[in-house]
Each structure stands twice: as C-alpha cells, then as structure tokens.
C-alpha cells in the first residue's frame, strides 16, 4: 500500500509540474521559454514509464503517466504552432 501511495504522490507532482508550461504557452502564444530538448526528453521518459506501467499493470501509474504524456503532447503541439 505504501508503494502505491508513493507512486501516486510522485506522479501527481510530476504531472502538475508540466501544467504551468502549457498554461503559459497558451496565454502568451509563445513557447520560446521551453527548449526542444526538454520536451523530447520528457516525452521519451514518460513514454518509457507508461510502457512500464502497462507491463506491470499498475493502474494509478498508468493513468497518471497517460495524463503526463497528454500534457507533453499539448506542449509539443504548442511549440510547433507558436514557432511559426
């Protein structure tokens, strides 16, 4: 039980950490403050954790990693859209 609680706390903190970046990008219509390397690196890392969560069938981890992947995908979309 303690393991699941730690996983959920860590994943919620990581997912919430990504939201201000997307919100700032939406408000300012600019993603100049976010480097491509960070976005791609985070996307790869979150995708790997998502695959791991699928393999071990860890439901809370799966849901939160899917949310983080969605937020990162939105950030990459914003980076492409606002760079033009």
C-alpha positions, 0 to 999 in steps of 0.5 A: 500500500505504501508503494502505491501511495508513493507512486501516486504522490510522485506522479501527481507532482510530476504531472502538475509540474508540466501544467504551468508550461502549457498554461503559459504557452497558451496565454502568451502564444509563445513557447520560446521559454521551453527548449526542444530538448526538454520536451523530447526528453520528457516525452521519451521518459514518460513514454518509457514509464507508461510502457512500464506501467502497462507491463506491470499493470499498475493502474494509478501509474498508468493513468497518471503517466497517460495524463503526463504524456497528454500534457507533453503532447499539448506542449509539443503541439504548442511549440510547433504552432507558436514557432511559426 
